[in-house]
Amino acid sequence: MQNRPTANELIGAVATFVEQNVMPELEGALNFQCRIALNALRIIERELELSPGLEADEMGRLMQLLGTEGDLEDLNRNLSQRIRKGEVAIDDPDLLDHLKQTTMGKASIDNPRYSGYQDLKKHTDSN
């Protein structure tokens, strides 16, 4: 087990430092580049926190949908092949639910402030 601070805590501390102490001192192109770096740190921070659970959920849905086991890469490849062969219908409700949940998980890491993600999350949470 890793001692504290964890990688996630270190990344969060660096991101907060950049956001609060460095960016206010910068202008123009350097401020913009710093904003890009900050965004990358925040994505990594969310990925470290959320990926294990999201990947486990995705794997569970895929195993249920396909009726087989495997690692995440193999299961996704298997699903793609079955869709291509017509063995899984593109309008299958279970497939559509899986794709929606997987996309929502990826958006929660990449950009949880994206308006499309927020709208769909509100709709999903209300059901």
C-alpha positions in Angstrom: 0.0 0.0 0.0 1.2 3.5 -0.9 1.8 5.9 2.0 0.3 9.3 2.1 0.2 11.5 0.3 -1.3 9.4 -2.4 -0.7 10.1 -6.1 -4.2 11.6 -6.3 -3.5 13.9 -3.3 -0.2 15.0 -4.8 -1.8 15.8 -8.2 -4.6 17.7 -6.4 -2.2 19.7 -4.5 -0.1 20.6 -7.6 -3.3 21.5 -9.5 -4.6 23.7 -6.7 -1.2 25.5 -6.4 -1.1 26.1 -10.2 -4.7 27.4 -10.2 -4.4 29.6 -7.1 -0.8 30.8 -7.2 0.6 30.5 -10.7 -2.2 31.3 -13.1 -3.1 34.6 -11.5 0.4 35.8 -12.2 0.4 34.8 -15.9 -1.1 36.5 -18.9 -1.7 35.7 -22.6 -0.4 32.5 -24.1 1.4 31.3 -21.0 -1.8 31.6 -19.0 -3.6 29.6 -21.6 -0.9 26.9 -21.7 -1.0 26.8 -17.9 -4.8 26.4 -18.1 -4.3 23.4 -20.4 -1.8 21.9 -18.0 -4.2 22.4 -15.1 -7.0 20.7 -17.1 -4.7 17.7 -17.7 -3.9 17.4 -14.0 -7.6 17.5 -13.1 -8.4 14.8 -15.7 -5.6 12.6 -14.2 -6.9 13.3 -10.7 -10.5 12.2 -11.7 -9.2 9.2 -13.6 -7.2 7.9 -10.6 -10.3 8.4 -8.4 -13.0 7.1 -10.7 -11.5 4.6 -13.2 -11.4 1.6 -10.9 -15.1 1.7 -10.2 -16.1 2.7 -13.7 -14.0 -0.1 -15.2 -15.5 -2.7 -12.8 -19.0 -1.5 -13.7 -18.3 -1.6 -17.4 -16.8 -5.1 -17.1 -19.9 -6.3 -15.2 -22.2 -4.9 -17.8 -20.2 -6.4 -20.7 -20.1 -9.9 -19.0 -23.9 -9.7 -18.5 -24.5 -8.5 -22.0 -22.2 -11.1 -23.6 -22.6 -14.0 -21.2 -18.9 -14.5 -21.1 -15.8 -13.4 -19.0 -12.6 -11.8 -19.9 -10.6 -8.6 -19.4 -12.1 -5.3 -20.4 -10.2 -5.1 -23.7 -11.3 -8.6 -24.7 -14.9 -8.0 -23.7 -15.0 -4.7 -25.7 -13.5 -6.5 -28.8 -16.0 -9.3 -28.4 -18.9 -6.9 -28.3 -17.6 -5.0 -31.4 -17.3 -8.3 -33.3 -20.8 -9.4 -32.3 -22.3 -6.1 -33.3 -20.5 -6.3 -36.7 -21.8 -9.8 -37.3 -25.3 -8.8 -36.3 -25.3 -11.1 -33.3 -26.1 -8.1 -31.0 -28.7 -5.7 -32.4 -27.6 -2.1 -32.5 -31.0 -1.1 -30.9 -30.8 -3.7 -28.2 -31.9 -1.9 -25.0 -29.2 -3.6 -22.9 -26.6 -2.5 -25.4 -27.9 1.1 -25.5 -27.9 1.2 -21.7 -24.4 -0.1 -21.5 -23.2 2.4 -24.1 -24.9 5.3 -22.3 -23.4 4.4 -18.9 -20.0 3.8 -20.4 -20.1 7.2 -22.1 -21.3 8.9 -19.0 -18.4 7.4 -17.0 -15.9 8.6 -19.5 -17.4 12.1 -19.5 -17.3 12.2 -15.7 -13.5 11.9 -16.0 -12.9 13.9 -19.2 -15.1 16.9 -18.5 -17.9 16.6 -15.9 -18.8 20.3 -16.5 -19.7 19.6 -20.1 -23.3 20.8 -20.5 -24.4 17.7 -22.4 -23.1 15.5 -19.6 -24.8 17.7 -17.0 -28.2 17.5 -18.8 -28.0 13.8 -19.2 -26.9 13.3 -15.6 -29.9 15.3 -14.4 -32.2 13.2 -16.6 -30.6 10.0 -15.4 -30.6 10.9 -11.8 -34.3 11.9 -11.9 -35.4 8.4 -13.2 
